[in-house]
């Protein structure tokens, strides 16, 4: 028996969207935040000193753009201060930028309604300024929000409109980002052939512009796509390329995610010991960041590797690739990692993972002959599954209404 692998398909989809929204992943570490805050404070001081209304508005806007990365409430406050000054200036480019920054701050607060409203105002002003590059950029952001809200058709329609704008402008980097977004949506919709088609177009443009980060993301995506299509060797090649680029960039979280994806391919080939090494490295990265969700996924996957090694221990042709050890050793380690994963997912309120972890613990305790604990986990598994079904029914009723 082989146990299903736990991947982050939905999370990877969101990560790709965030990558495109931000152009690159920005670190919010304490040191970086302190430097940014100091810069924002100096801009605010300049705004208060200058007599020029337009400079004052621009300084407040720059401060708002910095604050949106780590304190969107302050970002909103300075955006509105900039807007109050700019409304009488008749500068459509400036107004477009202010409304764009307001939209970005509202995204950080997950207020998508206000974000879409201000992005639309931004588009209207950029059009008056005949700034097509920014029109495309903001429309793209609006499309991403619609996709994140579940309106894939509307979001895709906007992305194709954006793609045409960037093609007309000859802006290859933004073309590549937009193609990546289109590919990612088709992937999420499980239209894998279309996703691969647009993903490969995106990859070619990233190569032309020597955008290593973009190449890494689309290679990771293409690896997942080919895996879904059953093209295991192609999938593995793309994933190894993505891993190499993420290592070159020093993007540890993406290294860990790629290692997690590669582990599942190795596990499917019964290369459990190699898969284990990849997961241990991923776990160490997630613990260092720290990323509780990543830690939980790593631990549940390590736990199921131990359990699966036990369940497959009598298959002579695969024994050398399984994690070595007695049944007791394998099952005790399965319990350890699965129990730790369960605690994390319970704390995070991840009901689906709580349910599946309880199911694996039930299987593990049953193999150990500890039927009392097995029954306890089975009850928890059933209860959580019933809760999930109730939530899904309620969501479906709400959608129908």
C-alpha positions in Angstrom: 0.0 0.0 0.0 1.2 3.5 -0.9 0.0 6.5 1.0 -0.8 9.7 -0.9 1.7 12.5 -0.7 0.8 15.9 0.8 1.6 18.8 -1.5 0.8 22.5 -1.6 -0.9 22.9 -4.9 -3.3 25.6 -3.8 -0.6 27.2 -1.8 1.8 27.1 -4.7 -0.9 28.7 -6.9 -1.2 31.6 -4.4 2.6 31.9 -4.2 2.8 32.3 -7.9 0.2 35.0 -7.9 2.0 36.8 -5.1 5.3 36.5 -7.0 3.7 38.2 -10.0 2.0 40.9 -7.9 5.3 41.8 -6.2 7.6 41.1 -9.2 9.9 39.5 -6.7 9.5 38.1 -3.2 10.4 40.6 -0.6 11.7 39.7 2.9 10.0 41.3 5.9 12.8 40.5 8.3 13.2 42.8 11.3 16.5 44.3 10.0 15.0 45.1 6.6 11.9 46.5 8.2 13.9 48.8 10.4 15.8 50.2 7.4 12.6 50.7 5.5 10.9 52.4 8.4 13.9 54.8 8.8 13.6 55.6 5.1 9.9 56.2 5.4 10.4 58.5 8.4 13.0 60.5 6.4 10.5 60.9 3.5 7.8 62.1 5.9 10.2 64.6 7.4 10.9 65.9 3.9 7.2 66.2 3.2 6.6 68.3 6.3 9.5 70.6 5.4 8.8 71.3 1.8 6.6 74.2 0.6 5.9 72.5 -2.7 2.5 70.7 -2.7 3.4 68.3 -5.4 6.7 67.3 -3.7 4.8 66.9 -0.4 2.3 64.6 -2.1 5.1 62.6 -3.7 7.0 62.2 -0.4 3.9 61.0 1.4 3.2 58.6 -1.5 6.7 57.1 -1.3 6.4 56.6 2.4 3.0 54.9 1.9 4.5 52.6 -0.7 7.2 51.5 1.8 4.8 51.1 4.7 2.4 48.8 2.6 5.0 46.0 2.9 4.9 45.8 6.7 2.3 48.3 8.1 -0.6 48.7 5.6 -2.6 50.8 8.1 0.2 53.5 8.0 0.4 53.0 4.3 -3.2 53.9 3.9 -2.9 56.9 6.2 0.0 58.4 4.1 -1.7 57.4 0.8 -4.8 59.4 1.8 -2.6 62.4 2.9 -1.0 62.3 -0.5 -4.4 62.0 -2.2 -5.8 65.0 -0.4 -2.9 67.1 -1.8 -3.0 65.7 -5.3 -6.7 66.0 -6.0 -6.2 69.7 -7.0 -3.0 69.2 -9.0 -4.6 67.7 -12.2 -1.6 65.3 -12.4 -3.1 62.0 -13.7 0.1 60.0 -13.4 0.4 61.0 -9.8 -3.2 60.2 -9.1 -2.9 56.9 -10.8 0.1 56.0 -8.6 -1.7 57.1 -5.4 -4.8 55.1 -6.2 -2.5 52.1 -7.1 -0.8 52.4 -3.7 -4.1 52.5 -1.9 -5.2 49.3 -3.8 -1.9 47.6 -2.8 -2.4 48.6 0.9 -5.9 47.2 0.9 -4.6 43.9 -0.6 -2.3 43.6 2.5 -5.4 44.0 4.7 -7.3 41.4 2.6 -9.9 44.1 1.8 -10.3 43.1 -1.8 -13.5 45.2 -2.4 -11.7 48.5 -1.7 -8.6 47.2 -3.4 -10.5 46.6 -6.7 -12.3 50.0 -6.4 -9.0 52.0 -6.0 -7.2 49.9 -8.7 -10.1 50.9 -11.1 -9.6 54.6 -10.2 -5.9 54.1 -10.8 -6.6 52.6 -14.3 -8.9 55.5 -15.1 -6.2 58.0 -14.3 -3.4 56.2 -16.0 -5.5 56.0 -19.1 -6.0 59.8 -19.0 -2.2 60.1 -18.7 -1.8 57.7 -21.6 0.4 55.5 -19.5 -0.3 52.1 -21.0 2.5 50.3 -19.1 0.9 51.2 -15.7 -2.6 50.5 -17.1 -1.4 47.0 -17.9 0.2 46.6 -14.5 -2.8 47.6 -12.5 -5.3 45.6 -14.7 -3.0 42.6 -14.1 -3.3 43.2 -10.3 -7.1 43.4 -10.6 -7.1 40.1 -12.5 -5.0 38.4 -9.8 -7.5 39.6 -7.1 -10.4 38.3 -9.1 -8.6 34.9 -9.5 -7.9 34.7 -5.8 -11.6 35.4 -5.1 -12.6 32.5 -7.3 -13.6 34.5 -10.4 -11.2 32.6 -12.7 -13.1 33.5 -15.9 -13.1 37.2 -15.2 -9.5 37.2 -14.0 -8.4 35.3 -17.1 -10.2 37.8 -19.4 -8.3 40.6 -17.7 -5.0 38.8 -18.0 -5.5 38.3 -21.8 -6.3 42.0 -22.1 -3.1 42.8 -20.1 -1.1 40.4 -22.3 -2.1 42.3 -25.4 -1.1 45.6 -23.8 2.4 44.4 -23.0 2.8 42.7 -26.4 2.0 46.0 -28.1 4.5 47.8 -25.8 7.1 45.1 -26.4 7.6 44.7 -22.6 8.8 41.1 -22.4 9.2 40.9 -18.6 5.6 41.8 -18.0 4.5 39.5 -20.9 6.3 36.7 -19.1 4.7 37.5 -15.8 1.2 37.6 -17.4 1.8 34.3 -19.2 2.9 32.8 -15.9 -0.4 34.0 -14.3 -2.5 32.6 -17.2 -0.6 29.3 -16.9 -1.1 29.1 -13.2 -4.9 29.7 -13.5 -5.2 27.0 -16.1 -3.2 24.7 -13.8 -5.6 25.4 -10.9 -8.5 24.6 -13.2 -6.8 21.4 -14.2 -6.6 22.3 -17.8 -3.0 21.1 -17.9 -2.3 21.2 -21.6 -3.2 24.9 -21.8 -1.3 25.5 -18.6 1.8 23.9 -20.2 1.4 25.8 -23.4 1.3 29.2 -21.7 3.9 28.2 -19.2 6.4 27.3 -21.9 5.8 30.7 -23.6 6.5 32.3 -20.3 9.7 30.3 -19.8 11.1 31.4 -23.2 10.5 35.1 -22.4 12.1 34.7 -18.9 15.1 33.2 -20.6 15.3 36.0 -23.2 15.3 38.6 -20.4 17.6 36.6 -18.2 15.1 36.7 -15.3 16.4 33.9 -13.1 13.6 34.2 -10.5 10.9 34.1 -13.1 12.6 31.0 -14.7 12.7 29.3 -11.3 9.0 29.8 -10.7 7.8 28.7 -14.1 10.1 25.7 -14.0 8.6 24.7 -10.7 5.1 25.1 -12.2 6.0 23.1 -15.3 7.3 20.4 -13.1 4.0 20.1 -11.3 2.1 20.3 -14.5 4.0 17.5 -16.2 3.6 15.4 -13.0 -0.1 15.9 -13.2 0.0 14.7 -16.9 2.0 11.6 -15.9 5.2 12.8 -17.5 7.3 11.9 -14.5 10.8 12.2 -16.1 10.1 15.6 -17.6 8.5 16.7 -14.3 11.6 15.6 -12.4 14.0 17.4 -14.8 12.0 20.7 -14.5 11.9 20.4 -10.7 15.6 19.8 -10.5 16.3 22.9 -12.7 13.9 25.0 -10.5 15.7 23.7 -7.3 19.1 24.7 -8.7 17.9 28.2 -9.5 16.2 28.7 -6.2 19.5 27.6 -4.5 21.3 30.1 -6.7 18.9 32.9 -5.6 19.1 31.8 -1.9 15.3 31.6 -1.7 15.1 29.1 1.1 11.3 28.8 1.3 11.0 28.0 -2.4 13.9 25.6 -2.0 11.9 23.8 0.7 8.7 23.7 -1.4 10.6 22.3 -4.4 12.3 19.7 -2.2 8.8 18.7 -1.0 7.6 18.3 -4.5 10.6 16.3 -5.5 10.2 14.0 -2.5 6.8 12.9 -3.8 8.2 11.9 -7.2 11.0 9.9 -5.5 8.5 8.3 -3.2 6.4 7.2 -6.1 9.5 5.4 -7.4 10.0 3.8 -4.0 13.2 5.8 -3.5 12.2 6.4 0.1 15.6 7.1 1.6 16.3 9.9 -1.0 12.8 11.3 -0.4 13.5 11.3 3.4 16.7 13.3 2.9 14.9 15.9 0.9 12.2 16.2 3.5 14.6 16.6 6.3 16.3 19.4 4.5 12.9 21.0 3.8 12.0 20.6 7.5 15.2 22.3 8.6 14.5 25.3 6.3 10.9 25.6 7.4 12.0 25.5 11.1 14.6 28.2 10.5 12.3 30.6 8.7 10.0 29.7 10.6 7.0 28.5 8.6 4.5 26.5 10.8 2.5 25.3 7.9 5.6 24.1 6.1 6.8 22.4 9.3 3.5 20.6 9.5 3.5 19.4 5.9 7.2 18.2 6.2 6.4 16.3 9.4 3.3 14.5 8.0 5.2 13.5 4.9 8.1 12.2 7.0 5.7 10.3 9.2 4.0 8.7 6.2 7.4 7.8 4.8 8.1 5.8 7.9 4.7 4.2 7.9 4.9 3.4 4.2 8.4 1.9 4.7 6.8 -0.5 7.3 3.8 -1.3 5.1 6.1 -2.2 2.1 8.8 -4.0 4.1 7.9 -7.4 2.7 8.3 -6.3 -1.0 11.7 -7.8 -1.7 12.3 -5.8 -4.9 12.0 -2.5 -3.1 13.4 -3.2 0.3 16.8 -1.6 -0.4 15.1 1.7 -1.2 12.9 1.9 1.9 13.9 3.5 5.2 15.9 0.8 7.1 14.9 -0.4 10.5 12.7 -2.8 12.4 8.9 -2.4 12.2 8.9 -1.1 15.8 11.5 1.6 14.9 9.6 2.6 11.7 6.2 2.8 13.4 7.5 4.6 16.5 9.0 7.3 14.3 5.8 7.5 12.3 3.9 8.2 15.5 6.4 10.8 16.5 6.3 12.9 13.3 2.5 12.4 12.8 1.7 13.4 16.3 3.9 16.5 16.0 2.2 17.4 12.7 -1.3 16.9 14.2 -0.5 19.4 17.0 0.6 21.9 14.5 -2.4 21.5 12.2 -4.8 21.6 15.2 -3.2 24.9 16.4 -3.4 26.3 12.8 -7.0 25.2 12.4 -6.2 23.2 9.2 -9.1 20.8 9.4 -8.3 18.8 6.2 -4.8 18.1 7.5 -6.1 17.3 11.0 -8.4 14.8 9.4 -5.7 13.1 7.3 -3.1 13.1 10.1 -5.6 11.4 12.4 -6.3 8.8 9.7 -2.6 8.0 9.4 -2.2 7.8 13.2 -5.1 5.4 13.3 -3.4 3.2 10.7 0.0 3.4 12.6 -1.5 2.5 16.0 -3.4 -0.3 14.4 -0.1 -1.7 12.9 1.4 -1.4 16.4 -1.5 -3.3 17.9 -2.4 -0.4 20.1 -6.2 -0.6 19.3 -7.3 1.8 22.0 -5.2 4.7 20.6 -6.1 3.6 17.1 -9.8 3.8 17.9 -9.3 7.3 19.5 -7.7 8.6 16.3 -10.3 7.0 14.2 -13.0 8.8 16.2 -11.2 12.1 15.7 -10.7 11.4 12.0 -14.4 10.7 11.6 -15.5 13.7 13.6 -13.2 16.1 11.7 -14.3 14.6 8.3 -18.0 15.2 9.4 -17.1 18.8 10.2 -15.4 19.3 6.9 -18.4 17.8 5.0 -20.8 20.1 7.0 -18.6 23.1 6.1 -18.5 22.1 2.4 -22.3 21.6 2.3 -22.8 25.0 3.9 -20.4 26.7 1.4 -22.2 24.9 -1.5 -25.6 26.1 -0.3 -24.3 29.6 0.0 -22.9 29.5 -3.6 -26.2 28.2 -4.9 -28.1 31.0 -3.1 
